[in-house]
Amino acid sequence: MTNEETHSKNYLSFIFIPIFFILLFYVVYLAGNVYLSRQTKTKLTQFFSSAVTNLSNSFVTRNAAFFRYLENSVPDYSRPMDTLVKQSIPVSNFVFMDDANVYFAGLSSENGLSALSTEANDGEVFSDTQSSLPGEAYYEEDEAEDENDSTTALTQHAYSGTQKEMISHNQSLINQLKSSLSLDYLIENFYHVNDKTGIDTNIFNVEKLLNTDLSIQKDSNKPQILIYHTHANEWFSDSDKSNKDDLMLGVGRYLAKILTEKYGYNVIHHEGIYDTGVHKYAYMKALSKIKAILKENPSIVAVFDLHRDGVGNDKHTTVEVNHVKMAQIMFFNGVSYNKSGPIDNLYNPNLQSNLAFSLQMKLFAMQKYPNFTKTIFLKNYRYNMHLAKRYSLVEVGDQNNTVEEAKNAMVPLAAIIDAVLSGNSK
């Protein structure tokens, strides 16, 4: 029997019952949405979202071979059942990572079921499926690649002058922050907040962020630092895209080399590739592997996810440090908090430590390498930052910088990391 005959027989055997239940859930949800209170609607949404997730995940996992065939098939109007299945079941939301695992990433806004997802803003669909998968699985929008946001962060609070004048200016900002302990002053002068993002005043305790001890006891016999890249294939203006050393992966290799050879840290540079295929699934695909690395190496106390930012193509920004031209960097934090409050299914027990880590690195950089760091960027999702207390997502330059400029930036970044981890940043 041919594969196509087998697939044709499979259609009627399992397609209609799952479709019936999914549509039933949706109809009940819509009815409840009209007549029930907000609290009840929230619980109902969570229940039906979980039910659809479990049903769909189980259904696709059991029939992974068929769906791999369907996902890869080209439109053929002589096989109308292909079209029916593709339109009825959100096949595109499943990531066929290997023969053993099929991961559900979220309900598609194209299949009419986006109302069931737990977070939907401006067409961005977010669905957490922690209960149905090994570990967690979700996707999050790209971290700081909106041109307006990135350009604002690039220019916000920029100060020009001699190095001495810039350091003096920065020191006055830091002194005012330390004396006032004002949240408003902190946000205004040290952060750029994405317009979908809210601020949890309990987490943004200025005194705690400034005074959290993030130093470690260095032990070169055990890995203590992990460097990896959710988007390892991000490139620069002169990158040879076939050469990994010209991509973000190569920048990470250079940072690992400096931290190891100059500062004596034991560093793991994980070179996994997670941004092939559907770009928005990269965080989801990276999560389980990074968790496994941390479990296998409990001595790791600091994690760095290195990225390259995206800005308008007319921007080419560099800074000179010790007479060397290099790309600027930007520390980035996901805060699991939007305008309406906390995103409960993206809880981050390490959020305050994450914020303290980036802020302390930023403050040290302002005093040592003025204008090397952009304003810290805050966004509402989590970006896997819950995995460690000392977790930093760092944007290194942008698509208009050269590979050399990006790699040059690793020299001061390594010094900044060492200053905070060794307790010498204050």
RAJOFEN-V515212 format. One record per helix or strand of 3 or more residues. SS is the DSSP state (a for helix, b for strand). FROM is the first residue (numbers start at 1). TO is the last residue. If there is no record, write none. Layout:
# RAJOFEN-V515212
ss: [SS,SS]
from: [FROM,FROM]
to: [TO,TO]
This chain:
# RAJOFEN-V515212
ss: [a,a,a,a,a,b,b,a,b,b,a,a,a,a,b,a,b,a,a,b,a,b,b,b,b,a,a,b,a,b,a]
from: [3,38,64,80,91,94,102,114,119,124,130,147,163,183,191,206,225,244,248,267,279,302,318,324,329,344,351,376,385,390,403]
to: [35,62,72,88,93,96,104,116,121,126,132,155,180,190,193,211,228,246,261,269,296,309,321,327,334,346,368,379,387,398,421]
